[in-house]
Amino acid sequence: MSLAAPPQDPDAPRFRVRPPANWINDPNGPFRWRGRYHLFYQHNPEAPVHTNVHWGHVSSPDLARWEHHPVALTPTPGGPDEAGCWSGCVVEDDDVPTAVYTGVDRHHTGLGTICLARALVPEDETLTDWKPLPTPVVTGPPAGLDVVMFRDPFVFRHGGRRWALVGAGHGDGTPSVLLYDCENLTDWRFAGVLLDGNDPVAADVFGDGAVGWECPQLFVTAAGEWVLVVSLWDGKPCTTGYLTGRLEPYGDGGLRFRPYTGGPLDHGRAFYAPAVLQESDRALMWGWSWEAREQSEVDSAGWAGVLTAPRVVDVHPDGSLRVVPAPELELLRATEPFVTAAGRVPLPQSYDVTVSADAPTTVNLPGSAVHLDPGERTVVFELGVDGSAPIVVRVPGGERLEVRVLVDGSLLELFVGDRAMVTERVYRRSDDVPELVVAGPTAAVTGWELVPPTLG
């Protein structure tokens, strides 16, 4: 089933990953297998509420056309994941795709275990059938660290070995990322704390609001820099951050992450729990965007949540984030643009618009506005329906201000050059005028409607 089938709800995204109905949250296990991208996600197949967590599954040949598959992971009655198959990753282990995920048992103490499930290949090259191992490979957090939050394994390679990160929080309120040696994927060895909230750079970048770091992800850039991504858990899952640094040997056969800079990963209010796919020449990232409307409206719509467009993430020479939409998203553009100059034009339901300027410029969209001020070196996003404070992104001098806005139903993704991203939810109102208005004396504008890509 194509994701581009016209939805009944005009706020439902058509081109981003979401199930046909019911609940979606964290992206899990982005994975490349035999020429296709596979992406999994936390999913309640029975209702648009956050419970009964399974792993949903889609795949794509090109990051633009996505196909739904049957649910990949289902809680096992009486098993270590009876209370949910929660976040994790997918890796290749002896030529077998293997899900490494958080299982929660029926006691539901809040501390997860690390579980494995193997894809049934080569019989199933579409990765639609999975067999969970009956016992966890890690039954709980290491002793002696007073860990009260333990979840979200992420497996990576460094120094010719396989390692894993696990998100954690401690009884004194300190967040951390734990490290495991898992060269043998069924035999894990605790290798120490990779980083915790007492690190001065992390404390300066993230502040002291988080009591746990969820969904740790790690990728390496072409220049050899390592970037650690975490979701900052404080009971209100609404912020994420990144740190740029080095991986160094530490202690008795472990590693330590030494950050030197970092910042917010997304400046918006609707982005969390990103997952990263490390490819040979780039790193791709997806995030979860939750609903910002009342549960009664969600129940009526019958769906909740969406994954963002894939983003290529890297760092600039100073270690600051570099982020742009994946170039494959241009496959969704109509043959001809619907706008090529500043002014007022009707808007399609889903679109991709780029505006650049070297004088103050305002971009008005239904329910929101973007203000570019080259003199102040700022881009300001305003959500005009709920009184929220404007989001201000500052851009270094010497760069022409440019924004790219991807809108698919209620999902709005704003990219400020290659410096920052803002993810928001903007719902249609009965009095909205579906128009794009760009006002600025030097503004250059190009925009395309999003359409199902041509098969080929």
C-alpha positions as CSV (number, residue, x, y, z in Angstrom):
1,M,0.0,0.0,0.0
2,S,1.4,3.4,-1.0
3,L,1.7,6.1,1.7
4,A,0.5,8.6,-0.9
5,A,-3.2,7.4,-0.9
6,P,-5.4,10.5,-0.4
7,P,-6.3,10.6,3.3
8,Q,-9.8,11.3,4.6
9,D,-8.4,13.7,7.1
10,P,-6.8,16.8,5.4
11,D,-4.4,17.1,8.3
12,A,-3.0,13.6,7.7
13,P,0.4,13.6,5.9
14,R,0.4,11.7,2.6
15,F,4.1,11.4,1.9
16,R,5.7,10.9,5.3
17,V,5.8,7.5,7.1
18,R,2.8,6.7,9.3
19,P,0.6,3.7,9.5
20,P,-2.8,3.7,7.8
21,A,-4.5,4.1,11.2
22,N,-3.8,4.2,14.9
23,W,-0.7,5.1,16.8
24,I,2.9,5.7,15.8
25,N,5.8,7.1,17.8
26,D,9.6,6.5,17.8
27,P,11.3,5.5,14.5
28,N,13.3,2.3,15.1
29,G,15.9,0.4,13.2
30,P,16.4,2.2,9.9
31,F,18.3,-0.4,7.8
32,R,19.4,-1.0,4.2
33,W,18.9,-4.5,3.0
34,R,19.4,-5.8,-0.5
35,G,18.7,-2.5,-2.2
36,R,15.8,-1.3,-0.1
37,Y,15.5,1.0,2.9
38,H,13.6,-0.6,5.8
39,L,12.2,1.6,8.6
40,F,10.4,0.4,11.7
41,Y,8.5,2.3,14.3
42,Q,6.7,2.0,17.6
43,H,3.0,1.3,16.8
44,N,-0.2,0.4,18.5
45,P,-2.2,-1.4,15.8
46,E,-5.5,-1.2,17.7
47,A,-6.0,2.5,18.7
48,P,-4.5,6.0,18.4
49,V,-3.1,5.9,21.9
50,H,0.3,5.2,23.3
51,T,0.0,1.6,24.7
52,N,0.3,-2.0,23.3
53,V,3.6,-1.2,21.6
54,H,4.5,-3.3,18.6
55,W,7.0,-2.5,15.8
56,G,5.4,-1.3,12.5
57,H,7.3,-1.7,9.3
58,V,7.7,0.1,5.9
59,S,10.3,-0.1,3.1
60,S,11.3,2.0,0.2
61,P,13.6,1.8,-2.8
62,D,14.3,5.5,-2.8
63,L,13.2,7.3,0.4
64,A,10.2,8.7,-1.5
65,R,7.9,5.8,-2.2
66,W,7.1,3.7,1.0
67,E,5.3,0.4,1.2
68,H,3.6,-0.9,4.3
69,H,4.4,-4.3,5.6
70,P,2.8,-6.5,8.3
71,V,3.8,-5.7,11.9
72,A,7.3,-6.9,12.5
73,L,7.5,-7.3,16.3
74,T,4.6,-8.3,18.5
75,P,4.8,-8.6,22.3
76,T,5.1,-12.3,23.4
77,P,2.7,-13.4,26.1
78,G,4.7,-14.5,29.1
79,G,7.9,-13.3,27.4
80,P,10.4,-10.5,28.2
81,D,8.6,-8.1,25.9
82,E,5.1,-8.9,27.1
83,A,4.4,-5.3,28.0
84,G,5.8,-3.9,24.8
85,C,8.5,-4.1,22.1
86,W,10.0,-0.7,22.7
87,S,12.8,1.3,20.9
88,G,15.9,-0.1,19.4
89,C,17.8,-0.7,16.2
90,V,18.4,-3.2,13.4
91,V,21.9,-4.6,12.5
92,E,23.2,-7.3,10.3
93,D,24.6,-10.3,12.3
94,D,26.2,-13.1,10.3
95,D,24.2,-11.9,7.2
96,V,20.9,-12.0,9.2
97,P,19.1,-8.7,10.0
98,T,18.6,-8.6,13.7
99,A,16.4,-6.3,15.8
100,V,18.0,-5.2,19.1
101,Y,15.2,-3.7,21.1
102,T,13.9,-2.8,24.6
103,G,11.6,-5.4,26.1
104,V,9.4,-4.8,29.1
105,D,7.9,-7.7,31.0
106,R,4.6,-8.0,32.7
107,H,6.0,-6.6,36.0
108,H,6.6,-3.3,34.1
109,T,9.0,-1.9,36.6
110,G,10.2,0.8,34.3
111,L,13.5,-0.9,33.7
112,G,13.7,-2.5,30.3
113,T,15.7,-5.5,29.1
114,I,17.7,-5.8,25.9
115,C,16.1,-8.4,23.5
116,L,16.9,-9.8,20.1
117,A,14.7,-10.9,17.2
118,R,16.0,-12.4,13.9
119,A,14.6,-12.0,10.5
120,L,13.8,-15.2,8.7
121,V,16.1,-15.0,5.8
122,P,16.8,-16.0,3.0
123,E,13.3,-17.4,3.0
124,D,12.0,-13.9,3.6
125,E,13.9,-11.2,1.7
126,T,11.2,-8.6,2.5
127,L,11.9,-8.8,6.2
128,T,8.3,-9.4,7.1
129,D,8.8,-12.4,9.4
130,W,10.8,-12.1,12.7
131,K,11.6,-14.7,15.4
132,P,12.3,-13.2,18.9
133,L,14.9,-15.0,21.1
134,P,13.1,-16.3,24.2
135,T,15.5,-14.7,26.8
136,P,17.0,-11.2,26.9
137,V,20.7,-10.7,26.2
138,V,20.8,-8.1,29.0
139,T,18.3,-8.6,31.8
140,G,18.7,-5.1,33.3
141,P,21.0,-2.3,34.2
142,P,24.5,-2.9,35.6
143,A,24.7,-3.2,39.4
144,G,26.1,-0.4,41.5
145,L,25.1,2.6,39.4
146,D,21.6,3.2,40.8
147,V,20.0,3.2,37.4
148,V,16.3,3.9,37.4
149,M,15.8,4.3,33.6
150,F,17.3,1.8,31.1
151,R,16.2,1.5,27.5
152,D,16.8,2.1,23.8
153,P,19.9,0.1,22.6
154,F,21.8,1.4,19.6
155,V,24.5,-0.7,18.1
156,F,27.5,0.7,16.2
157,R,31.0,-0.2,15.1
158,H,34.3,1.4,16.2
159,G,37.9,0.2,16.2
160,G,36.9,-3.1,14.5
161,R,34.5,-4.1,17.2
162,R,30.8,-3.9,17.8
163,W,29.5,-1.7,20.6
164,A,26.1,-0.6,21.9
165,L,24.7,2.4,23.7
166,V,21.8,2.3,26.1
167,G,20.0,5.4,27.4
168,A,19.9,5.7,31.2
169,G,18.9,7.9,34.1
170,H,20.2,7.5,37.7
171,G,18.5,7.8,41.1
172,D,20.2,11.2,41.8
173,G,18.7,12.7,38.6
174,T,21.8,12.4,36.5
175,P,21.3,11.3,32.8
176,S,23.8,9.1,31.1
177,V,24.6,6.9,28.1
178,L,25.9,3.4,29.0
179,L,28.3,1.5,26.9
180,Y,28.4,-2.3,26.2
181,D,30.8,-4.4,24.2
182,C,28.6,-6.7,22.1
183,E,31.0,-8.1,19.4
184,N,29.1,-11.3,20.0
185,L,25.5,-10.0,19.8
186,T,24.3,-12.7,22.2
187,D,27.0,-12.0,24.8
188,W,27.1,-8.4,26.1
189,R,29.7,-7.0,28.5
190,F,29.1,-3.7,30.3
191,A,32.0,-1.4,29.4
192,G,31.3,1.7,31.5
193,V,29.5,5.1,31.2
194,L,30.2,6.6,27.8
195,L,29.0,10.1,28.9
196,D,26.8,11.5,31.7
197,G,25.2,14.8,32.6
198,N,28.1,15.9,34.8
199,D,30.3,16.4,31.7
200,P,30.8,20.2,31.6
201,V,30.1,20.5,27.8
202,A,27.0,18.4,28.0
203,A,25.8,20.3,31.1
204,D,26.3,23.6,29.3
205,V,24.6,22.5,26.1
206,F,21.7,20.6,27.6
207,G,21.2,22.3,30.9
208,D,20.0,20.4,34.0
209,G,16.4,19.7,33.1
210,A,16.7,16.1,31.9
211,V,16.7,13.2,34.3
212,G,17.5,10.6,31.6
213,W,18.9,10.5,28.1
214,E,16.7,8.4,25.8
215,C,17.3,7.0,22.3
216,P,21.0,7.6,22.1
217,Q,22.3,7.5,18.6
218,L,25.9,7.9,17.3
219,F,27.3,8.6,13.9
220,V,30.6,9.5,12.4
221,T,31.2,12.2,9.8
222,A,33.4,12.1,6.7
223,A,35.9,14.2,8.6
224,G,36.0,11.7,11.4
225,E,34.0,13.6,14.0
226,W,31.6,11.7,16.1
227,V,28.1,13.1,16.8
228,L,26.1,11.8,19.8
229,V,22.3,12.5,19.6
230,V,20.1,12.1,22.7
231,S,16.5,12.8,23.6
232,L,16.2,14.7,26.8
233,W,13.7,12.9,29.1
234,D,12.2,15.1,31.8
235,G,8.6,13.8,31.9
236,K,7.7,16.0,29.0
237,P,9.3,14.5,25.9
238,C,9.8,17.5,23.8
239,T,13.5,18.3,23.3
240,T,16.5,16.7,21.7
241,G,20.2,17.6,21.4
242,Y,23.5,16.7,19.8
243,L,27.1,16.8,20.9
244,T,30.1,16.7,18.6
245,G,33.3,15.2,19.9
246,R,35.7,12.3,19.8
247,L,35.6,8.6,20.9
248,E,38.6,7.7,22.9
249,P,39.8,4.5,24.6
250,Y,39.0,4.6,28.3
251,G,39.5,2.3,31.3
252,D,39.7,-1.4,30.9
253,G,38.8,-1.9,27.3
254,G,36.0,0.7,27.1
255,L,35.4,4.0,25.3
256,R,34.6,7.5,26.4
257,F,33.0,10.3,24.4
258,R,34.7,13.7,24.7
259,P,32.4,16.4,23.4
260,Y,33.6,19.9,22.6
261,T,30.4,21.5,21.3
262,G,26.7,20.9,20.6
263,G,23.3,22.3,20.6
264,P,19.6,21.7,20.0
265,L,18.9,19.1,17.4
266,D,15.6,20.6,16.3
267,H,14.3,24.0,17.4
268,G,10.6,23.1,17.1
269,R,8.0,21.7,19.5
270,A,7.1,18.5,17.7
271,F,10.2,16.4,17.2
272,Y,11.6,13.6,19.4
273,A,13.3,10.2,19.5
274,P,15.3,10.5,16.3
275,A,16.9,7.4,14.7
276,V,20.0,7.4,12.6
277,L,21.1,5.2,9.7
278,Q,24.8,5.4,9.1
279,E,25.6,4.9,5.4
280,S,29.1,4.8,3.8
281,D,28.9,8.4,2.6
282,R,26.2,10.0,4.8
283,A,24.0,9.7,7.9
284,L,20.2,9.8,7.6
285,M,17.9,10.8,10.4
286,W,14.1,10.4,11.0
287,G,12.3,11.8,14.0
288,W,8.8,11.3,15.6
289,S,6.3,14.2,15.4
290,W,3.4,13.8,17.8
291,E,-0.1,15.3,17.7
292,A,-0.6,18.8,19.1
293,R,-4.4,18.6,19.2
294,E,-6.9,17.3,21.7
295,Q,-7.3,13.5,22.2
296,S,-11.0,13.8,21.2
297,E,-9.8,15.1,17.8
298,V,-7.3,12.3,17.6
299,D,-9.9,9.7,18.4
300,S,-12.2,11.1,15.7
301,A,-9.4,11.1,13.1
302,G,-8.3,7.6,14.0
303,W,-4.6,8.2,13.7
304,A,-1.8,9.8,15.8
305,G,1.7,10.7,15.0
306,V,4.0,10.7,11.9
307,L,7.7,10.4,11.1
308,T,9.5,13.3,9.7
309,A,11.1,13.4,6.3
310,P,14.6,11.8,6.1
311,R,17.3,14.3,6.9
312,V,21.0,14.2,6.0
313,V,23.0,15.1,9.1
314,D,26.6,16.2,9.4
315,V,28.7,18.9,11.0
316,H,30.3,22.1,9.9
317,P,34.1,22.5,10.5
318,D,33.4,24.1,13.9
319,G,31.4,21.1,14.9
320,S,28.0,22.7,14.7
321,L,25.1,20.8,13.1
322,R,24.7,20.6,9.4
323,V,21.3,19.3,8.3
324,V,19.4,19.3,5.0
325,P,16.4,17.3,3.6
326,A,17.5,14.1,1.9
327,P,17.9,14.9,-1.9
328,E,15.7,11.9,-2.7
329,L,12.7,14.0,-1.5
330,E,13.0,16.0,-4.8
331,L,11.4,12.9,-6.4
332,L,8.1,14.1,-4.8
333,R,8.1,17.4,-6.6
334,A,5.7,18.0,-9.4
335,T,7.2,18.5,-12.9
336,E,6.7,22.3,-12.8
337,P,6.8,24.7,-9.8
338,F,3.6,26.3,-8.7
339,V,5.4,29.5,-7.7
340,T,8.6,31.2,-9.0
341,A,8.4,34.7,-7.6
342,A,7.4,36.7,-4.5
343,G,3.7,37.6,-4.2
344,R,0.5,35.7,-3.4
345,V,-0.4,32.3,-4.8
346,P,-2.8,29.5,-3.9
347,L,-1.3,26.6,-2.0
348,P,-1.6,22.9,-2.6
349,Q,-2.2,20.6,0.3
350,S,1.4,19.4,0.4
351,Y,4.4,21.4,-0.9
352,D,8.1,22.1,-0.9
353,V,9.0,25.8,-1.0
354,T,12.4,27.5,-0.9
355,V,12.8,31.3,-0.1
356,S,16.0,33.2,0.0
357,A,16.6,36.9,0.7
358,D,19.2,39.6,1.5
359,A,16.6,42.0,2.9
360,P,13.8,41.6,5.5
361,T,11.2,39.1,4.1
362,T,8.0,37.5,5.5
363,V,6.6,34.2,4.4
364,N,3.0,33.8,5.4
365,L,1.5,30.3,5.4
366,P,-1.9,29.1,6.8
367,G,-1.6,29.3,10.5
368,S,2.1,30.3,10.6
369,A,4.7,32.7,9.4
370,V,8.4,32.8,8.8
371,H,10.4,36.1,9.0
372,L,13.9,36.4,7.5
373,D,16.0,39.3,8.7
374,P,19.5,39.3,7.1
375,G,20.6,42.3,9.1
376,E,19.9,40.6,12.4
377,R,20.9,37.2,11.0
378,T,17.7,35.6,12.3
379,V,14.9,33.4,11.1
380,V,11.8,33.6,13.3
381,F,9.0,31.1,13.1
382,E,5.6,32.1,14.5
383,L,2.7,29.7,15.1
384,G,-0.4,31.9,14.9
385,V,-3.0,29.8,16.5
386,D,-2.1,29.1,20.1
387,G,-0.1,32.1,21.4
388,S,3.1,30.2,21.5
389,A,6.3,32.2,21.8
390,P,8.2,32.7,18.4
391,I,11.0,30.3,17.7
392,V,14.2,32.3,16.9
393,V,17.1,30.7,14.9
394,R,20.3,32.7,14.6
395,V,22.5,32.2,11.5
396,P,26.2,33.1,11.2
397,G,27.2,36.1,9.2
398,G,28.3,35.9,5.6
399,E,25.6,33.6,4.5
400,R,22.5,34.6,2.4
401,L,19.5,33.7,4.4
402,E,17.5,30.8,2.9
403,V,14.7,28.7,4.3
404,R,13.1,25.6,2.9
405,V,9.6,24.7,4.1
406,L,8.2,21.1,3.6
407,V,4.5,20.9,4.4
408,D,2.6,17.6,4.3
409,G,-0.8,17.8,5.8
410,S,-0.3,19.1,9.4
411,L,3.4,18.4,9.4
412,L,5.6,21.4,8.8
413,E,9.4,21.1,8.6
414,L,11.4,24.2,8.3
415,F,15.1,24.1,7.3
416,V,17.2,27.2,7.9
417,G,19.9,26.9,5.2
418,D,21.9,23.9,6.4
419,R,22.1,25.2,9.9
420,A,18.9,24.3,11.8
421,M,15.6,22.6,11.6
422,V,12.2,23.4,13.1
423,T,9.5,20.8,13.2
424,E,5.9,21.9,14.0
425,R,2.3,20.7,13.7
426,V,-0.1,23.2,12.0
427,Y,-3.7,22.1,11.7
428,R,-6.2,23.5,9.3
429,R,-8.9,25.9,10.5
430,S,-12.2,26.6,8.8
431,D,-11.1,30.3,8.3
432,D,-7.7,29.5,6.8
433,V,-7.0,30.9,3.4
434,P,-4.8,28.3,1.6
435,E,-2.3,30.9,0.2
436,L,1.4,31.5,0.2
437,V,2.4,35.1,0.6
438,V,6.0,36.1,0.2
439,A,6.8,39.8,0.9
440,G,10.3,41.1,0.4
441,P,12.1,43.3,-2.1
442,T,14.9,40.8,-2.9
443,A,13.1,37.5,-2.1
444,A,13.7,34.6,-4.5
445,V,11.0,31.9,-4.3
446,T,10.5,28.5,-5.9
447,G,7.9,26.0,-4.8
448,W,6.6,22.6,-5.9
449,E,3.5,20.7,-5.1
450,L,4.2,17.2,-3.6
451,V,2.9,14.5,-5.8
452,P,3.3,10.7,-5.9
453,P,6.6,10.0,-7.7
454,T,6.6,8.4,-11.1
455,L,7.4,4.7,-11.0
456,G,10.6,3.8,-12.6
